[in-house]
Amino acid sequence: MPEELRLMRECLERLGFRDGAPALTAAGADVDPYDMLNAVAVWLAGRTATAPGADLPPAKALVYLTGHGLLAKNGEKVSVACRKYDPGVLLNEGTVTPAQFVEKFVENAVGVVDEILLVLDFCMSGQGVTATMEQALREWVLKGEKLKLWVVGSTHGVDPAEQLEFVTAFVGAVDEAPDSAEHIGIPWLREKIKAGGHSVEAMPTAEAGDGEVLPNPAHMPAEGPTWLTGEWERWSAPARGLASGERTGWFFTGRDDAMAAVTAVLDADGSDRRPRLVTGRPGSGKSALLGRVAIAGVAGGELPLIARSGPLPPPGSVHAALRLRDQWSVRDIARRLGEQLGIEVNRPAALLDALARRDSPVGVVLDDIDRCAQPAELVGELVRPLTAIPSVRLVMSSRAPWVPGLEDVHVVDLDHRYRAGNDELARYLFTRVTRARGAPLANHDARHSAQRLAEALAPQCLATFGIAAEVAKGLVTPGAHQRWPSDPLASGRKRVTEVVLDLFVDVLSSLGGAARSLVNPLRLWPREWLPESLWLQLSALSGTGGEPTSADVGRAAAAVPSLLVSREVDGEVWWRLRNEPPELDWPSDEVVGLLLAAVPEEGGEKCWDRAHPHLIRLLVRWITAPGCTELRTLLRSGGFIVSVPPTGATTDFATYDEELRIRTTVWRAVHAGAMDLPTRRLLADLLLAWAGLPRHGTATSARASLDWAVPLAAESAVVTTIAVHGNVMATAHDDASVRLWVSADPEPPRVGAIERYRMLAGAVAVPRSGRRTVAVGWRDGRVSLLSDDGCVELLGRRGRLRADSLVFATDTTVAFLNEGRLWAVDVDTAEERLTWAPTTRRLDRVAAGPTTGPPSLVVCTRSGDVLVRDAVRDTTIGVLHRMGDAVTALAVSPSGRTVVVLGATGNLFVHGEGSSLRLHRTVRHPVRVAVSDRLLCVAEIGTPSTLVVHSLADLEAPVLDLMLPEEPAAVAFRDDDSLVLSVVGGLAQITFLGDKEGSDE
């Protein structure tokens, strides 16, 4: 049955069986059972004749019979039809019984075969099992009492299609054998075939045991290649896919295309004699590839089944193999090659002469020809002459992709054409974590997890088997990772980073000089790119190996192109390791000291603006790392807090103590927007002073200076309104209090008088004469007068007063709005009078007019008209502005000559003497506005809140643009140059510099 023979033959060849009847196989697939019976006799006779002299160990034999089965009428005899079978004629050669094959072994197998497996795969083969064993026990009890025999056969009926099912089930069971045993036990095999739904019968002799005829293709031998001695033993670990220090297992995986390219030169019948040069970076698998060639090709070597897949060199084709060492000279190498070849030599020329006289092929393997003490001499004196000898078949490896002097070689480049694929690396990792002894994922239930783990880690190994081997070694070493296997992927990734770093360190160390110092800076922020100039500077400062140069970086990149990657940013080359390495394990303060040393200095001060931006980011990352004590010191430095943005901070500032938490809040606030350095200085001093901490210094620039800033105690509540003119300032607060302040520039003001009431103050006003008096309009309509002598009531409750509806019309007269009408009250006599009660308009806001000329008032109507009233004659003397929508804010300069009107749609207009301007942008509500004859202040409340000050000479470009972390509560100009600002927690005064004509210079 040709198809059954083919399937079984392929299976047995994979198990290492040799065809005992190759002549029959060559004759065709249709093998006659009678011819096969004769072939068994011939093989046994030949084996018996050669056994004593050859000292061959007893063999294990498997006989597979397929074909047309015949059952005798009495049901006791089963046979297989031969080619000459004629059902009408009884010829001896017409049929063969399975028992006849067993008889041949019983008669001739003493000392030649110690175990037999007879597999019957034909119609009625189930009865053949029973009949064969009965005959064996009955007729050969004496001759075969020590013979170990198993007979296995299908018990299906006469359907030929079922015969193919049996051989398929047999092969499938063999492929699924558990890896724990060296051999596949016949009882296990029988149950496995039955589990697949196929009936099978199996019977043993008394001595057969479980059967050891079938080797287990999945079994992983614990021992290495026992046939290696001396220098050959150095090939054992790499040839089996093991990392340094490992001893057990056979894990070499893949590389079929590279192996085929290399082993072709060792084929004695091949026409391609060109030497093979295997090239690749460290870890690419050169030594493993050459090691596999060496241990499989050496005479007497026989790989275990699990290691036989893929192309292999012909047995006995490798005669000498050396892994070169750095200290070996050319003479050392020649002498060692001679020892392996049985040639006593002490110089290369003698070795070459001896090899030139040999006619039969000589396979030589040399690993790392660029690592010996004299690589150029090695090529010139030994390697190149070896390539010219016809009998020599040379296989070599080198880290360099091209070796001078070896031009006519077949290069097997493991970095490019023969690069390891992720699928190969995944198979390798999967085998390691499932097949290594004690591996956490070795049990069958964990196979799916192991596969996902291998597929996830394979790309991170950078097409490098060396990395994969070290990663696997760490993952299967007992106790290496306590988290394993609860989080195997995390453990695997951690191991990858460690291995890649170790490999990088080894390469840099091999380059010599200052190259080794290049390692640590790349670990300061593992996932980030590092500019080359900063890399070199930090490497030199680290003090671990001199001052590296760009040439050292270039050599490192050439040595490990797959580990080190680069890109160009703004004309500078930036670098990082392709795999994120472990972060530098130095103490935080030590790292910060290194980074600070890289910041330029001048006059003992750090020049933060001249430091590389990435150095600043690295510094921020490390000073905010847990355990770093330098952050407090740096934040107390005015230059640092305003010059270094907190980009890259790595900690939660909420865990700091109060002072440090305040300083980090200020630090973040001054860098929250695109503010220039002078503005950041001013904001930093503002926020620190409001928090009750010392300012860094007077925040002064060509545009503005901070005169003072004071915190408001919690019991002071929030300022809601400011009225100020000259040295007189009053504030209303949201705790129903009003304060009259005592100013003594340049010192911060202090509270002089306080009035508290049961209602909030809706408006406050101070006279322009400098008199220390403040008029207060309470929300219930009551009007009071507060001075240093106390508070007196001018008017009783008259209705709700708003913040901008009360003003000093003259030094002795207070004008206010009530129920849409304009009133006046004399502060000395408390006499009140109605000054304007329009019938078609409802008055909404009032402010004081210019100080020059007759006293006047600026009055807004609810419809959006802005009018000027004579405060003495009580007449309207002009229309200043017609808004077209409701007025939401009205502000007048301290002199009264400049008026700002803001509409509900966000349009803002500035009216001066003979001029009218419009702000180029729409103002966002809610908002606070203030104006002087030089400046306009717009403080918008929101996220973020902003305070923008414009020069009236140029409304396009702001004089100051502050982004405030607190909402601005009130703003007012003390005079043309000084702005008083309040937020939730403080008061401040900023003076704007420049000439009075509006120039910023």
Order of alpha helices (4+ residues) and beta strands (2+ residues): alpha-alpha-alpha-beta-beta-beta-beta-alpha-beta-alpha-beta-alpha-alpha-beta-alpha-alpha-beta-alpha-beta-alpha-alpha-beta-alpha-alpha-beta-beta-alpha-alpha-alpha-alpha-beta-alpha-alpha-beta-beta-alpha-beta-beta-alpha-alpha-alpha-alpha-alpha-beta-beta-beta-beta-beta-beta-beta-beta-beta-beta-beta-beta-beta-beta-beta-beta-beta-beta-beta-beta-beta-beta-beta-beta-beta-beta-beta-beta
